[in-house]
Amino acid sequence: MTKSRAFLKWAGGKFKLVDEIAARLPQAERLVEPFVGAGSVFLNTDYPSYLLSDINPDLIGLYETLKQTPERYLAESNKLFIDSNNRKEAYYGLRAEFNQCHDRFDRAVLFLYLNRYGYNGLCRYNKSGGFNVPFGSYKRPYFPEKELRFFAEKAQKATFLCEGYAQTFARTQPGDVVYCDPPYLPLSTTSNFTTYASGGFSLDDQAMLATHAEKTVRDKRLAVLISNHDTPLARKLYDKAALDTIQVARSISQNGRGRKKVDELMALYRA
């Protein structure tokens, strides 16, 4: 089966791993994803329905807009993908417009532009909530019309919610299967935990996520799959799950020569 790419660039996106993830997900009536991100697992699985959440309101606002008004969204967002907007001055002007904008449709249109024209497809905000990713300097950013249309069609089977993982876990019910792709643990103990935690997902959150998985499996008799870096801490956190490891090519430095295989852990909790 041909794999479908997400229309957003996204750090930690699961496109390369979707076959491995899908092979480990049991059949169910509904797939629940509390960390939907760019949606690669959603796009490359075939469940009757989906519950997809994320704490980023711009991401969920875009998905809802695309689901509800796909043709209008495609037409308006396409207008920004022009040569004159592929300049630093134009990018920073549109970024400032995005940060002043409170209309959900307009923010959704600008969010796609910022994602494709910004540096490395990053999604980052300053402490006052302003999007602050710098200009990406790409030769000709790609307008993902085909990917947008596929997402909009498949989104008819999905419910999108802007909320934290704990709230989404509380919505699960028998007949669901849950896949969690949280912000990953640092690969080494020399990584700066303070910097990591400032991104909004602390080591306490990592432990709480494992606790929610155990409780949900025990109380509701459904399966939960979590992916993370394969580290001693991850193995300790997920000690109640069946664990296996897969290798994935990961760029770990800016010069490209830092691309190497990294072990990822798949933790499957089953009743």
Secondary structure as the mmCIF struct_conf table of DSSP 4:
data_model
#
loop_
_struct_conf.conf_type_id
_struct_conf.id
_struct_conf.beg_label_comp_id
_struct_conf.beg_label_asym_id
_struct_conf.beg_label_seq_id
_struct_conf.end_label_comp_id
_struct_conf.end_label_asym_id
_struct_conf.end_label_seq_id
HELX_LH_PP_P HELX_LH_PP_P1 THR A 2 ALA A 6
BEND BEND1 PHE A 7 LEU A 8
TURN_TY1_P TURN_TY1_P1 ALA A 11 GLY A 12
HELX_RH_3T_P HELX_RH_3T_P1 PHE A 15 LEU A 17
HELX_RH_AL_P HELX_RH_AL_P1 VAL A 18 ARG A 24
BEND BEND2 LEU A 25 LEU A 25
HELX_LH_PP_P HELX_LH_PP_P2 PRO A 26 GLN A 27
BEND BEND3 GLU A 29 GLU A 29
STRN STRN1 ARG A 30 GLU A 33
TURN_TY1_P TURN_TY1_P2 PRO A 34 PHE A 35
TURN_TY1_P TURN_TY1_P3 GLY A 37 ALA A 38
HELX_RH_AL_P HELX_RH_AL_P2 SER A 40 LEU A 43
TURN_TY1_P TURN_TY1_P4 ASN A 44 ASN A 44
BEND BEND4 PRO A 48 PRO A 48
STRN STRN2 SER A 49 ASP A 54
BEND BEND5 ILE A 55 ILE A 55
HELX_RH_AL_P HELX_RH_AL_P3 PRO A 57 GLN A 68
HELX_RH_AL_P HELX_RH_AL_P4 PRO A 70 ASN A 78
TURN_TY1_P TURN_TY1_P5 LYS A 79 LEU A 80
BEND BEND6 ILE A 82 ILE A 82
HELX_RH_3T_P HELX_RH_3T_P2 ASP A 83 ASN A 85
BEND BEND7 ASN A 86 ARG A 87
HELX_RH_AL_P HELX_RH_AL_P5 LYS A 88 GLN A 100
HELX_RH_AL_P HELX_RH_AL_P6 ARG A 104 TYR A 117
STRN STRN3 GLY A 118 GLY A 118
HELX_RH_3T_P HELX_RH_3T_P3 TYR A 119 GLY A 121
STRN STRN4 TYR A 125 TYR A 125
TURN_TY1_P TURN_TY1_P6 LYS A 127 SER A 128
BEND BEND8 GLY A 129 GLY A 129
STRN STRN5 PHE A 131 PHE A 131
HELX_LH_PP_P HELX_LH_PP_P3 VAL A 133 PRO A 134
STRN STRN6 PHE A 135 PHE A 135
BEND BEND9 LYS A 139 ARG A 140
HELX_RH_AL_P HELX_RH_AL_P7 GLU A 145 LYS A 154
HELX_RH_3T_P HELX_RH_3T_P4 ALA A 155 LYS A 157
STRN STRN7 ALA A 158 CYS A 162
HELX_RH_AL_P HELX_RH_AL_P8 TYR A 165 ALA A 170
TURN_TY1_P TURN_TY1_P7 ARG A 171 ARG A 171
TURN_TY1_P TURN_TY1_P8 PRO A 174 GLY A 175
STRN STRN8 ASP A 176 CYS A 180
HELX_LH_PP_P HELX_LH_PP_P4 PRO A 182 PRO A 186
BEND BEND10 LEU A 187 SER A 188
TURN_TY1_P TURN_TY1_P9 THR A 189 THR A 190
BEND BEND11 SER A 191 SER A 191
HELX_RH_AL_P HELX_RH_AL_P9 PHE A 193 SER A 198
TURN_TY1_P TURN_TY1_P10 GLY A 199 GLY A 200
HELX_RH_AL_P HELX_RH_AL_P10 LEU A 203 LYS A 220
STRN STRN9 ALA A 223 HIS A 229
HELX_RH_AL_P HELX_RH_AL_P11 PRO A 232 LEU A 237
TURN_TY1_P TURN_TY1_P11 TYR A 238 LYS A 240
BEND BEND12 ALA A 241 ALA A 241
STRN STRN10 ALA A 242 SER A 251
BEND BEND13 SER A 253 SER A 253
TURN_TY1_P TURN_TY1_P12 GLN A 254 ASN A 255
BEND BEND14 GLY A 256 GLY A 256
TURN_TY1_P TURN_TY1_P13 ARG A 257 GLY A 258
STRN STRN11 ARG A 259 TYR A 269
#
